[in-house]
Amino acid sequence: MPKQSWAECAGFMLSQLRTSLSWFWSLEARLKGVRVGRGVIFVGRPLISVAKGSRLQLGNNVKINSSLRANPLGCFQPSVLRTLCPDAELVLEANAGISGCVLCAANSIQIGEGTNIGSGALLMDTDLHQPAGQWDWGNDPGRGARPIHIGRGVFIGARAIVLKGVTIGDRAVVGAGAVVTKPVPPRHFAVGNPARIVPIPDTYFTAGPETQLD
């Protein structure tokens, strides 16, 4: 096994230190009203707020990356998890993982088991503001909010945006930077802005690491 450089050793030690504080951020989340399952890991401190009467739940073995170096692409901000209205719900099921993401639920956001969401992605089930009067803007996040449902084993790439009312089927893939405004069927790609839907080749999930997929 190659000998590690001092920089690699220092990086490993810092990584262990960030992970060692997970229990503290987990405690803070619980005190804010989050339902935290077994084995949940916080790498860095997320931004969390839970509206009175709402539900924010993290399933078993969920991983929340918020530290700058917690992801190979870097996390340019902490992960943000917010429920904005009474009766809203934000649920990450078992083994889901996010890195520096924004998840804001005024109605409902459901993230399926084993789904990974890349660095800087944004999921919002609300427009947050609505026209009011001639020139003003209202601040009722619940108005017009529509649920987002992400299936199992989905991958959402870095900087992607998923907007209100979207359902993404099991094992779908959202490309980096895609803007998703309509449903994505199971085992389909969503790529581009606005996202176009492309079937995933049958070989995609069985291809070896050396296989080139077009």
C-alpha positions in Angstrom: 0.0 0.0 0.0 1.5 3.4 -1.0 2.7 5.6 1.9 0.4 8.6 2.4 1.7 12.1 2.2 1.4 14.5 5.2 -1.3 16.4 3.4 -3.3 13.2 2.9 -2.8 12.2 6.5 -3.9 15.7 7.7 -7.0 15.6 5.4 -8.0 12.2 6.8 -7.7 13.4 10.4 -9.8 16.5 9.6 -12.4 14.3 7.9 -12.6 12.1 11.0 -12.9 15.2 13.2 -15.8 16.6 11.2 -17.6 13.3 11.3 -16.9 13.0 15.1 -19.2 16.0 15.7 -22.1 14.3 14.1 -23.7 13.4 17.4 -23.7 17.1 18.4 -25.5 18.2 15.2 -27.9 15.3 15.6 -28.7 16.5 19.1 -29.3 20.0 17.8 -31.6 18.6 15.1 -33.6 16.6 17.6 -34.0 19.7 19.8 -35.4 21.5 16.8 -38.0 18.8 16.4 -36.4 16.6 13.7 -37.2 12.9 13.9 -33.7 11.3 13.5 -33.3 7.6 12.7 -30.5 5.3 13.7 -27.1 5.8 12.1 -27.8 9.3 10.7 -24.5 11.1 10.0 -24.0 14.9 9.9 -20.7 16.0 8.3 -20.7 19.7 9.3 -23.6 21.7 10.6 -26.7 22.0 8.4 -29.3 24.8 8.6 -32.5 23.3 9.9 -35.8 24.9 10.8 -39.1 23.1 11.5 -42.4 25.0 11.4 -44.8 24.3 14.3 -47.1 21.5 13.4 -44.9 20.2 10.5 -42.8 17.1 10.2 -39.1 16.8 9.3 -37.9 13.2 9.4 -34.5 11.6 8.6 -34.6 7.8 8.1 -32.0 5.3 9.2 -28.4 5.8 7.9 -29.2 9.1 6.1 -26.1 11.2 5.5 -26.2 15.0 5.5 -23.0 16.7 4.2 -22.6 20.4 5.0 -18.9 20.9 5.5 -16.8 22.4 2.6 -14.7 19.3 2.1 -17.4 16.7 2.8 -18.0 16.2 -0.9 -15.5 15.8 -3.8 -17.1 18.8 -5.5 -17.1 20.8 -2.3 -20.1 22.1 -0.5 -20.3 25.9 -1.2 -23.0 26.1 1.5 -24.4 24.0 4.3 -27.3 21.7 3.6 -30.6 23.5 4.2 -33.6 21.6 5.4 -36.7 23.6 6.2 -40.4 23.0 6.6 -42.2 26.3 6.1 -45.8 25.8 7.0 -47.9 23.9 9.5 -48.7 20.4 8.2 -45.8 20.5 5.8 -43.5 17.5 5.7 -39.9 16.8 4.6 -38.9 13.2 4.7 -35.6 11.5 3.7 -36.0 7.8 3.8 -33.3 5.3 4.8 -29.8 5.5 3.2 -30.6 8.8 1.4 -27.7 11.3 1.2 -27.4 15.0 0.3 -24.5 17.4 0.0 -24.9 21.2 0.4 -28.5 20.9 -0.9 -31.5 23.1 -0.3 -34.7 21.3 0.6 -37.6 23.6 1.4 -41.1 22.2 1.9 -44.3 24.2 2.3 -46.4 21.2 1.3 -44.4 18.0 1.0 -41.0 16.7 -0.2 -40.4 13.0 0.0 -36.9 11.6 -0.8 -36.9 7.9 -1.4 -34.6 5.2 0.0 -31.1 5.2 -1.3 -31.5 8.4 -3.3 -28.4 10.7 -3.6 -28.6 14.4 -4.2 -25.4 16.1 -5.5 -23.7 19.3 -4.3 -25.7 22.5 -4.5 -29.0 20.9 -5.8 -32.2 22.8 -5.0 -35.6 21.2 -4.3 -38.6 23.6 -3.6 -42.3 22.7 -3.6 -43.2 26.4 -3.4 -42.6 29.7 -5.2 -42.3 31.4 -1.8 -43.6 34.7 -3.2 -46.7 35.6 -5.2 -47.8 38.9 -6.9 -49.8 41.1 -4.5 -51.4 44.4 -5.6 -49.9 46.3 -8.5 -46.2 46.0 -7.7 -45.9 44.2 -4.4 -45.1 40.5 -3.5 -46.7 38.3 -0.9 -44.9 36.1 1.5 -47.2 33.0 1.9 -45.0 30.0 1.0 -48.0 27.7 1.3 -50.0 29.4 -1.5 -49.8 27.3 -4.6 -47.3 24.8 -3.1 -47.4 21.4 -4.7 -45.6 18.2 -3.4 -42.4 16.8 -4.7 -41.9 13.1 -4.7 -38.5 11.5 -5.4 -38.4 7.7 -5.8 -35.9 5.1 -4.6 -32.4 4.9 -5.8 -32.6 8.2 -7.7 -29.4 10.3 -8.5 -29.8 14.0 -8.7 -26.7 15.7 -10.0 -24.9 18.8 -8.8 -26.6 22.2 -9.1 -29.8 20.6 -10.4 -33.2 22.3 -9.6 -36.4 20.3 -9.0 -39.5 22.5 -8.8 -43.0 22.1 -7.3 -45.3 19.3 -8.4 -42.5 17.1 -9.8 -42.5 13.3 -9.3 -39.3 11.5 -10.2 -39.6 7.7 -10.5 -37.4 5.0 -9.0 -33.9 4.7 -10.4 -34.1 7.9 -12.5 -31.1 10.1 -13.0 -31.2 13.9 -13.1 -28.2 15.4 -14.8 -26.0 18.2 -13.3 -27.5 21.6 -13.8 -30.9 20.3 -15.0 -34.1 22.2 -14.3 -36.9 19.8 -13.8 -40.5 21.1 -14.1 -42.3 17.9 -15.1 -42.5 14.3 -14.1 -39.6 12.0 -14.8 -40.6 8.3 -15.3 -38.7 5.5 -13.6 -35.3 4.6 -15.2 -35.1 7.8 -17.3 -32.6 10.6 -17.6 -33.7 14.2 -17.1 -31.0 16.5 -18.7 -30.8 20.1 -19.7 -32.7 23.4 -19.0 -35.6 22.8 -19.3 -35.0 19.2 -18.7 -35.7 16.8 -21.5 -36.5 13.1 -20.7 -34.4 10.3 -22.2 -34.8 6.6 -21.5 -31.8 5.0 -19.6 -30.2 2.2 -21.6 -30.7 -1.3 -20.2 -27.0 -1.6 -19.7 -26.6 1.5 -17.5 -27.1 -0.2 -14.1 -25.1 -3.3 -15.1 -22.2 -1.7 -16.8 -18.7 -2.1 -15.3 -16.5 0.9 -14.4 -14.7 0.7 -17.7 -17.8 0.8 -19.9 -18.4 4.0 -21.9 -22.0 5.0 -22.1 -23.1 7.6 -24.6 
